[in-house]
Amino acid sequence: MKAFKLNDPIPELHPIGSISVLGATPLEGDPQAAIFMVYGEPQDAFSCGLFSATQGTFSMTYPFTEQATVLEGEVELTEEATGITTRYQKGDTWFAEQGTTVLWRVITPRFVKCYLANVEKR
């Protein structure tokens, strides 16, 4: 069992480069991503891990269904279909269905989430 408590240090994440390597479209700044895998790999049907992005704005269509909890930083997510924007901070959680297009605005220098992702067959 692995635990990620809100006030514990975050493990070292491994840089993977521009957010575009994940299929996102950078819109403002040059957001860089890093990961720490807990279970599986990013391309697996089911995975869990930590993800970070540096400050900036990007658009991404979720390639998986995800539940995520913020461990560090602050982000605004706008569901593009509805225009609804929600700001998330440490301890906040969201759920997004595969295929949802979201505009991300990372407000702090670094944002970190713990996520559980599942690729649904379509």
DSSP file with accessible surface (Angstrom, degrees, kcal/mol):
  #  RESIDUE AA STRUCTURE BP1 BP2  ACC     N-H-->O    O-->H-N    N-H-->O    O-->H-N    TCO  KAPPA ALPHA  PHI   PSI    X-CA   Y-CA   Z-CA
    1    1 A M              0   0  234      0, 0.0     2,-0.4     0, 0.0     0, 0.0   0.000 360.0 360.0 360.0 140.3    0.0    0.0    0.0
    2    2 A K        -     0   0  127      2,-0.0     2,-0.4     0, 0.0    36,-0.0  -0.968 360.0-159.3-120.2 137.0    1.2    3.5   -0.8
    3    3 A A        -     0   0   73     -2,-0.4     2,-0.4     2,-0.0     0, 0.0  -0.917  12.2-170.3-119.0 142.0    0.0    6.6    1.0
    4    4 A F        -     0   0   59     -2,-0.4     2,-0.3     6,-0.0     6,-0.1  -0.910  15.6-170.1-128.2 101.1    0.1   10.2   -0.1
    5    5 A K    >   -     0   0  139     -2,-0.4     3,-1.6     4,-0.2    -2,-0.0  -0.710  30.1-119.5 -95.8 146.2   -0.9   12.5    2.8
    6    6 A L  T 3  S+     0   0   72     -2,-0.3    -1,-0.1     1,-0.3     4,-0.1   0.776 110.4  38.9 -57.4 -31.6   -1.5   16.1    2.2
    7    7 A N  T 3  S+     0   0  140      2,-0.1    -1,-0.3     3,-0.0     3,-0.1   0.382  94.9  99.0-104.6   6.3    1.2   17.4    4.6
    8    8 A D  S <  S-     0   0   86     -3,-1.6    -4,-0.0     1,-0.1     0, 0.0  -0.575  87.0 -89.0 -85.8 156.0    3.9   14.8    3.8
    9    9 A P        -     0   0  124      0, 0.0    -4,-0.2     0, 0.0    -1,-0.1  -0.319  42.8-118.1 -61.2 145.6    6.7   15.6    1.3
   10   10 A I        -     0   0   41      1,-0.1     3,-0.1    -6,-0.1    -6,-0.0  -0.698  31.1-112.3 -85.6 133.3    5.9   14.7   -2.3
   11   11 A P        -     0   0   40      0, 0.0     2,-0.2     0, 0.0    -1,-0.1  -0.195  45.4 -82.2 -59.0 160.4    8.2   12.1   -3.8
   12   12 A E        -     0   0  156      1,-0.0     2,-0.3     2,-0.0    23,-0.0  -0.459  48.0-146.1 -66.7 127.8   10.6   13.2   -6.6
   13   13 A L        -     0   0   13     -2,-0.2    23,-0.2    -3,-0.1    38,-0.1  -0.709  11.3-122.9 -95.7 151.4    8.8   13.3   -9.9
   14   14 A H  E     -A   35   0A 106     21,-3.6    21,-2.1    -2,-0.3    -2,-0.0  -0.842  26.0-123.7 -99.7 118.2   10.5   12.5  -13.2
   15   15 A P  E     +A   34   0A 112      0, 0.0    19,-0.3     0, 0.0    -1,-0.0  -0.292  29.0 176.6 -60.4 137.9   10.5   15.2  -15.8
   16   16 A I  E     -     0   0A  60     17,-2.7     2,-0.2     1,-0.4    18,-0.2   0.353  40.8-121.7-121.8   0.3    8.9   14.2  -19.2
   17   17 A G  E     +A   33   0A  25     16,-1.0    16,-3.2     3,-0.0    -1,-0.4  -0.568  64.8  15.1 101.5-157.7    9.1   17.6  -21.0
   18   18 A S  E >   -A   32   0A  26     14,-0.2     3,-2.2    -2,-0.2     4,-0.3  -0.153  69.3-119.6 -57.6 144.7    6.5   19.8  -22.6
   19   19 A I  G > >S+     0   0    2     12,-2.3     3,-1.8     1,-0.3     5,-1.2   0.759 108.8  76.4 -56.5 -21.6    2.9   19.1  -21.8
   20   20 A S  G > 5S+     0   0   58     11,-0.3     3,-2.1     1,-0.3    -1,-0.3   0.764  76.7  72.0 -65.3 -23.1    2.4   18.5  -25.5
   21   21 A V  G < 5S+     0   0   90     -3,-2.2    -1,-0.3     1,-0.3    -2,-0.2   0.721  96.7  53.4 -65.8 -15.9    4.1   15.1  -25.2
   22   22 A L  G < 5S-     0   0   68     -3,-1.8    -1,-0.3    -4,-0.3    -2,-0.2   0.274 129.1 -97.7 -97.8   6.8    0.8   14.1  -23.4
   23   23 A G  T < 5S+     0   0   62     -3,-2.1    38,-0.3     1,-0.3    -3,-0.2   0.500  81.8 134.0  91.0   4.2   -1.3   15.3  -26.3
   24   24 A A      < -     0   0    5     -5,-1.2    -1,-0.3    36,-0.1    36,-0.2  -0.497  53.9-129.5 -84.0 158.6   -2.2   18.6  -24.7
   25   25 A T  E     -B   59   0A  83     34,-3.0    34,-2.2    -2,-0.2     2,-0.1  -0.926  18.4-137.6-110.7 109.8   -2.0   21.9  -26.6
   26   26 A P  E     +B   58   0A  49      0, 0.0    32,-0.3     0, 0.0     3,-0.1  -0.457  28.0 170.3 -65.2 136.0    0.0   24.7  -24.8
   27   27 A L  E     +     0   0A 102     30,-3.3     2,-0.3     1,-0.4    31,-0.2   0.622  65.7  19.9-118.3 -27.6   -1.8   28.0  -25.1
   28   28 A E  E    S-B   57   0A 128     29,-1.9    29,-2.4    27,-0.0    -1,-0.4  -0.972 116.6 -12.3-149.3 129.7    0.2   30.3  -22.7
   29   29 A G  S    S-     0   0   64     -2,-0.3    27,-0.1    27,-0.2    26,-0.0  -0.296  89.5 -75.7  75.7-164.5    3.7   29.8  -21.4
   30   30 A D        -     0   0  103     25,-0.4    -1,-0.2    -3,-0.1    24,-0.1  -0.606  49.2-160.0-132.7  69.2    5.6   26.5  -21.7
   31   31 A P        -     0   0    0      0, 0.0   -12,-2.3     0, 0.0     2,-0.4  -0.311   6.2-155.9 -58.6 130.7    4.1   24.2  -19.2
   32   32 A Q  E     -A   18   0A  67    -14,-0.2    22,-1.6   -13,-0.1     2,-0.3  -0.865   5.8-146.3-109.0 143.1    6.4   21.3  -18.3
   33   33 A A  E     +AC  17  53A   3    -16,-3.2   -17,-2.7    -2,-0.4   -16,-1.0  -0.764  15.5 180.0-111.2 154.1    5.2   17.9  -17.0
   34   34 A A  E     -AC  15  52A  11     18,-1.8    18,-2.7    -2,-0.3     2,-0.3  -0.976   8.7-163.1-146.4 153.6    6.6   15.4  -14.6
   35   35 A I  E     -AC  14  51A  27    -21,-2.1   -21,-3.6    -2,-0.3     2,-0.3  -0.936  18.8-164.9-137.7 160.0    5.3   12.1  -13.3
   36   36 A F  E     - C   0  50A  49     14,-2.0    14,-2.9    -2,-0.3     2,-0.4  -0.917  26.4-143.8-140.8 110.4    5.8    9.5  -10.5
   37   37 A M  E     + C   0  49A  37     -2,-0.3    12,-0.3    12,-0.2     3,-0.1  -0.664  25.0 172.4 -84.0 132.5    4.1    6.2  -11.3
   38   38 A V  E    S+     0   0A  36     10,-2.6     2,-0.3    -2,-0.4    11,-0.2   0.756  76.0   9.0 -99.2 -40.7    2.5    4.3   -8.5
   39   39 A Y  E    S- C   0  48A 144      9,-2.3     9,-2.2     1,-0.0    -1,-0.4  -0.987 116.7 -18.6-146.2 130.5    0.7    1.6  -10.5
   40   40 A G  S    S-     0   0   24     -2,-0.3     7,-0.1     7,-0.2     8,-0.0  -0.188  82.3 -74.5  73.5-166.7    1.0    0.8  -14.2
   41   41 A E    >   -     0   0   96      5,-0.2     3,-2.1    -4,-0.1     5,-0.1  -0.883  42.3-101.0-127.1 159.8    2.4    3.1  -16.9
   42   42 A P  T 3  S+     0   0   54      0, 0.0     5,-0.1     0, 0.0    -1,-0.0   0.815 121.8  50.5 -54.3 -31.8    0.8    6.2  -18.5
   43   43 A Q  T 3  S+     0   0  148      3,-0.0     4,-0.0    76,-0.0    -3,-0.0   0.553  89.7 105.6 -85.8  -5.2   -0.2    4.2  -21.6
   44   44 A D  S <  S-     0   0   64     -3,-2.1     3,-0.1     1,-0.1    75,-0.1  -0.325  81.6-117.7 -72.6 158.8   -1.9    1.4  -19.7
   45   45 A A  S    S+     0   0   62      1,-0.2    74,-3.4    73,-0.1     2,-0.4   0.818 104.3  28.8 -65.5 -29.6   -5.6    1.0  -19.5
   46   46 A F  E    S+ D   0 118A  92     72,-0.2     2,-0.3    -5,-0.1    -5,-0.2  -0.994  78.1 153.3-135.4 126.1   -5.5    1.5  -15.7
   47   47 A S  E     - D   0 117A   4     70,-2.5    70,-3.2    -2,-0.4     2,-0.3  -0.979  23.1-162.1-150.2 162.8   -2.9    3.5  -13.9
   48   48 A C  E     +CD  39 116A  25     -9,-2.2   -10,-2.6    -2,-0.3    -9,-2.3  -0.993  32.2 111.9-145.4 142.9   -2.2    5.6  -10.8
   49   49 A G  E     -CD  37 115A   0     66,-1.9    66,-2.9    -2,-0.3     2,-0.4  -0.983  58.0 -72.2-179.3-169.4    0.4    8.1  -10.0
   50   50 A L  E     -CD  36 114A   0    -14,-2.9   -14,-2.0    -2,-0.3     2,-0.4  -0.894  38.7-170.7-110.6 145.1    1.5   11.7   -9.4
   51   51 A F  E     -CD  35 113A  19     62,-2.4    62,-2.7    -2,-0.4     2,-0.3  -0.996   1.9-172.8-135.7 138.7    1.5   14.3  -12.1
   52   52 A S  E     -CD  34 112A   6    -18,-2.7   -18,-1.8    -2,-0.4     2,-0.3  -0.957   4.3-173.6-131.1 153.4    2.9   17.8  -12.0
   53   53 A A  E     -CD  33 111A   0     58,-1.8    58,-2.2    -2,-0.3   -20,-0.2  -0.990  21.1-128.0-139.5 145.4    2.8   20.7  -14.4
   54   54 A T  E     - D   0 110A  51    -22,-1.6    56,-0.2    -2,-0.3    52,-0.2  -0.421  52.1 -61.4 -86.3 170.1    4.5   24.1  -14.3
   55   55 A Q  E    S+     0   0A 109     54,-1.3   -25,-0.4    -2,-0.1     2,-0.3  -0.118  89.2  80.6 -55.7 138.7    2.7   27.4  -14.6
   56   56 A G  E    S- D   0 106A   7     50,-1.3    50,-2.9   -27,-0.1     2,-0.4  -0.884  70.6 -86.3 151.2-177.4    0.9   28.0  -17.9
   57   57 A T  E     +BD  28 105A  13    -29,-2.4   -30,-3.3    -2,-0.3   -29,-1.9  -0.973  42.0 159.5-127.6 138.0   -2.3   27.3  -19.8
   58   58 A F  E     -BD  26 104A   2     46,-2.2    46,-3.6    -2,-0.4     2,-0.4  -0.985  31.1-129.4-152.8 159.0   -3.1   24.4  -22.0
   59   59 A S  E     +BD  25 103A  21    -34,-2.2   -34,-3.0    -2,-0.3     2,-0.3  -0.913  28.0 176.0-111.3 139.6   -6.0   22.5  -23.5
   60   60 A M  E     - D   0 102A  22     42,-2.4    42,-3.1    -2,-0.4     2,-0.6  -0.993  26.5-145.8-146.1 133.8   -6.4   18.7  -23.2
   61   61 A T  E     - D   0 101A  75     -2,-0.3    40,-0.3   -38,-0.3    39,-0.1  -0.915  40.4-113.8 -94.9 120.6   -9.1   16.2  -24.1
   62   62 A Y        -     0   0    3     38,-3.0    37,-3.2    -2,-0.6    38,-0.1  -0.361  25.1-166.5 -59.4 119.6   -9.0   13.5  -21.5
   63   63 A P  S    S+     0   0   68      0, 0.0     2,-0.3     0, 0.0    -1,-0.2   0.398  76.2  25.7 -84.5   3.2   -7.8   10.2  -23.0
   64   64 A F  S    S-     0   0   40     55,-0.1     2,-0.4    33,-0.1    55,-0.2  -0.946  89.8 -97.5-152.3 166.5   -9.0    8.4  -19.9
   65   65 A T  E     -E  118   0A  14     53,-3.0    53,-2.6    -2,-0.3     2,-0.4  -0.820  52.1-172.2 -90.1 136.4  -11.5    8.8  -17.1
   66   66 A E  E     -EF 117  96A   1     30,-2.8    30,-2.8    -2,-0.4     2,-0.4  -0.983  31.8-164.6-139.0 142.6   -9.8   10.2  -14.0
   67   67 A Q  E     +EF 116  95A 103     49,-2.0    49,-2.3    -2,-0.4     2,-0.3  -0.993  29.2 178.6-116.5 132.9  -10.3   11.0  -10.4
   68   68 A A  E     -EF 115  94A   1     26,-2.4    26,-2.3    -2,-0.4     2,-0.4  -0.980  20.7-159.9-138.7 149.1   -7.6   13.4   -9.1
   69   69 A T  E     -EF 114  93A  42     45,-2.4    45,-2.6    -2,-0.3     2,-0.3  -0.996  26.9-120.7-128.3 132.8   -6.7   15.1   -5.8
   70   70 A V  E     +E  113   0A   0     22,-2.7    21,-3.1    -2,-0.4    43,-0.3  -0.564  30.3 172.7 -74.7 127.6   -4.5   18.2   -5.6
   71   71 A L  E     +     0   0A  14     41,-2.9     2,-0.3     1,-0.4    42,-0.2   0.669  68.9   8.0-101.9 -27.8   -1.4   17.7   -3.4
   72   72 A E  E    S+E  112   0A  64     40,-1.7    40,-2.7    17,-0.1    -1,-0.4  -0.985 104.8   5.6-155.2 143.0    0.4   21.0   -4.1
   73   73 A G  S    S-     0   0   22     -2,-0.3    17,-0.5    38,-0.2     2,-0.3  -0.291  74.1 -79.5  86.2-167.1   -0.4   24.3   -5.9
   74   74 A E  E     +G   89   0A  37     36,-0.2    33,-1.9    15,-0.2    34,-1.2  -0.999  36.9 177.9-145.7 140.7   -3.4   25.7   -7.5
   75   75 A V  E     -GH  88 106A   0     13,-2.1    13,-3.3    -2,-0.3     2,-0.5  -0.987  20.2-143.6-143.1 147.3   -5.1   25.2  -10.9
   76   76 A E  E     -GH  87 105A  39     29,-2.4    29,-2.4    -2,-0.3     2,-0.5  -0.973  18.4-165.0-110.3 128.1   -8.3   26.4  -12.7
   77   77 A L  E     -GH  86 104A  13      9,-2.7     9,-2.5    -2,-0.5     2,-0.5  -0.960   2.9-167.7-114.4 130.1  -10.0   23.9  -14.9
   78   78 A T  E     -GH  85 103A  25     25,-2.4    25,-2.9    -2,-0.5     2,-0.7  -0.975  18.8-139.5-117.8 118.4  -12.6   25.0  -17.4
   79   79 A E  E >>  - H   0 102A  82      5,-2.2     4,-2.9    -2,-0.5     3,-0.7  -0.689  16.2-150.7 -73.6 115.0  -14.8   22.3  -19.0
   80   80 A E  T 34 S+     0   0   91     21,-2.3    -1,-0.2    -2,-0.7    22,-0.1   0.835  89.1  58.0 -64.1 -31.5  -14.9   23.6  -22.6
   81   81 A A  T 34 S+     0   0   95     20,-0.5    -1,-0.2     1,-0.2    21,-0.1   0.856 123.1  22.5 -67.5 -32.4  -18.3   22.2  -23.4
   82   82 A T  T <4 S-     0   0   75     -3,-0.7    -2,-0.2     2,-0.1    -1,-0.2   0.636  93.6-131.6-107.5 -21.1  -20.0   24.1  -20.6
   83   83 A G     <  +     0   0   48     -4,-2.9     2,-0.4     1,-0.3    -3,-0.2   0.497  54.5 149.2  78.2   4.1  -17.6   27.0  -19.9
   84   84 A I        -     0   0  108     -5,-0.5    -5,-2.2    -6,-0.0     2,-0.4  -0.580  30.2-160.9 -77.0 126.5  -17.8   26.2  -16.2
   85   85 A T  E     -G   78   0A  70     -2,-0.4     2,-0.4    -7,-0.2    -7,-0.2  -0.914   9.4-176.9-110.5 134.1  -14.5   27.1  -14.4
   86   86 A T  E     -G   77   0A  58     -9,-2.5    -9,-2.7    -2,-0.4     2,-0.4  -0.998  17.9-141.1-130.7 135.7  -13.5   25.7  -11.1
   87   87 A R  E     -G   76   0A 109     -2,-0.4     2,-0.4   -11,-0.2   -11,-0.2  -0.815  18.9-161.5 -96.3 132.8  -10.4   26.5   -9.0
   88   88 A Y  E     +G   75   0A  39    -13,-3.3   -13,-2.1    -2,-0.4     2,-0.2  -0.944  11.4 175.1-118.6 139.4   -8.7   23.6   -7.2
   89   89 A Q  E >   -G   74   0A 103     -2,-0.4     3,-2.8   -15,-0.2   -19,-0.4  -0.767  50.4 -43.0-130.2 176.2   -6.3   23.8   -4.3
   90   90 A K  T 3  S+     0   0   97    -17,-0.5   -19,-0.2     1,-0.3    -1,-0.1  -0.081 128.7  16.9 -44.9 124.1   -4.5   21.4   -2.0
   91   91 A G  T 3  S+     0   0   29    -21,-3.1    -1,-0.3     1,-0.3     2,-0.1   0.158  94.3 124.1  95.9 -17.6   -7.0   18.7   -0.9
   92   92 A D    <   -     0   0   63     -3,-2.8   -22,-2.7   -22,-0.1     2,-0.3  -0.487  43.5-158.2 -77.2 150.5   -9.6   19.4   -3.6
   93   93 A T  E     -F   69   0A  64    -24,-0.2     2,-0.3    -2,-0.1   -24,-0.2  -0.938  10.4-175.4-130.1 147.4  -10.7   16.5   -5.8
   94   94 A W  E     -F   68   0A  15    -26,-2.3   -26,-2.4    -2,-0.3     2,-0.4  -0.937  14.4-148.1-136.2 164.4  -12.3   16.2   -9.3
   95   95 A F  E     -F   67   0A 129     -2,-0.3     2,-0.4   -28,-0.2   -28,-0.2  -1.000  16.8-176.3-130.7 129.4  -13.7   13.5  -11.6
   96   96 A A  E     -F   66   0A  11    -30,-2.8   -30,-2.8    -2,-0.4     2,-0.2  -0.996  19.1-132.7-130.9 134.4  -13.5   13.8  -15.4
   97   97 A E    >   -     0   0  116     -2,-0.4     3,-2.0   -32,-0.2   -35,-0.2  -0.573  37.1 -91.0 -84.6 147.3  -14.9   11.4  -17.9
   98   98 A Q  T 3  S+     0   0   30      1,-0.3   -33,-0.1    -2,-0.2    -1,-0.1  -0.244 114.0  30.8 -52.3 135.3  -12.9   10.2  -20.9
   99   99 A G  T 3  S+     0   0   46    -37,-3.2     2,-0.3     1,-0.3    -1,-0.3   0.291  83.6 134.2  94.9  -9.1  -13.4   12.5  -23.9
  100  100 A T    <   -     0   0   31     -3,-2.0   -38,-3.0   -36,-0.2     2,-0.5  -0.583  49.7-141.3 -75.0 129.9  -14.0   15.7  -21.8
  101  101 A T  E     -D   61   0A  41     -2,-0.3   -21,-2.3   -40,-0.3   -20,-0.5  -0.838  24.5-175.1 -95.4 127.3  -12.0   18.7  -23.2
  102  102 A V  E     -DH  60  79A   9    -42,-3.1   -42,-2.4    -2,-0.5     2,-0.6  -0.970  24.1-142.3-128.9 135.0  -10.6   20.9  -20.4
  103  103 A L  E     -DH  59  78A  51    -25,-2.9   -25,-2.4    -2,-0.4     2,-0.4  -0.872  25.0-157.3 -92.3 120.7   -8.7   24.2  -20.4
  104  104 A W  E     -DH  58  77A   3    -46,-3.6   -46,-2.2    -2,-0.6     2,-0.5  -0.871  15.0-176.2-101.6 132.2   -6.1   24.0  -17.7
  105  105 A R  E     -DH  57  76A  95    -29,-2.4   -29,-2.4    -2,-0.4     2,-0.7  -0.917  13.4-156.5-126.3 101.7   -4.6   27.2  -16.1
  106  106 A V  E     -DH  56  75A   3    -50,-2.9   -50,-1.3    -2,-0.5   -31,-0.2  -0.719  12.0-176.3 -78.6 116.2   -1.8   26.3  -13.7
  107  107 A I  E     +     0   0A  34    -33,-1.9    -1,-0.2    -2,-0.7   -32,-0.2   0.840  59.2  58.1 -86.2 -39.0   -1.7   29.3  -11.4
  108  108 A T  E    S-     0   0A  32    -34,-1.2   -52,-0.1     1,-0.1     3,-0.1  -0.474  97.1-101.9 -91.7 164.7    1.2   28.5   -9.1
  109  109 A P  E    S+     0   0A 102      0, 0.0   -54,-1.3     0, 0.0     2,-0.3   0.856 109.1  17.0 -55.9 -33.0    4.8   27.8  -10.2
  110  110 A R  E     -D   54   0A  86    -56,-0.2     2,-0.4     2,-0.0   -56,-0.2  -0.999  65.5-167.1-142.8 139.8    4.1   24.0   -9.8
  111  111 A F  E     -D   53   0A   0    -58,-2.2   -58,-1.8    -2,-0.3     2,-0.4  -0.981   9.1-171.3-122.9 134.2    0.9   22.0   -9.5
  112  112 A V  E     +DE  52  72A   0    -40,-2.7   -41,-2.9    -2,-0.4   -40,-1.7  -0.996   4.6 178.8-130.5 133.7    0.9   18.4   -8.3
  113  113 A K  E     -DE  51  70A   8    -62,-2.7   -62,-2.4    -2,-0.4     2,-0.5  -0.936  24.7-138.1-127.6 153.8   -2.0   15.9   -8.3
  114  114 A C  E     -DE  50  69A  28    -45,-2.6   -45,-2.4    -2,-0.3     2,-0.3  -0.940  37.5-175.1-102.9 130.4   -2.4   12.3   -7.3
  115  115 A Y  E     -DE  49  68A  19    -66,-2.9   -66,-1.9    -2,-0.5     2,-0.4  -0.926  31.4-157.1-133.7 156.9   -4.6   10.5   -9.9
  116  116 A L  E     -DE  48  67A  76    -49,-2.3   -49,-2.0    -2,-0.3     2,-0.4  -0.998  27.0-171.6-127.3 121.6   -6.3    7.3  -10.8
  117  117 A A  E     -DE  47  66A   3    -70,-3.2   -70,-2.5    -2,-0.4     2,-0.4  -0.943  13.8-174.9-124.8 143.3   -7.0    6.8  -14.5
  118  118 A N  E     -DE  46  65A  70    -53,-2.6   -53,-3.0    -2,-0.4     2,-0.6  -0.989  18.2-143.8-137.3 123.7   -8.9    4.3  -16.5
  119  119 A V        -     0   0   59    -74,-3.4     2,-0.3    -2,-0.4   -55,-0.1  -0.794  22.1-150.3 -86.5 119.7   -9.1    4.1  -20.3
  120  120 A E        -     0   0   72     -2,-0.6     2,-0.3   -57,-0.1    -2,-0.0  -0.713  16.6-116.3 -91.7 141.2  -12.6    3.0  -21.3
  121  121 A K              0   0  207     -2,-0.3    -1,-0.0     1,-0.0     0, 0.0  -0.547 360.0 360.0 -73.6 135.8  -13.1    1.0  -24.5
  122  122 A R              0   0  199     -2,-0.3    -1,-0.0     0, 0.0     0, 0.0  -0.890 360.0 360.0-118.7 360.0  -15.3    3.0  -26.9
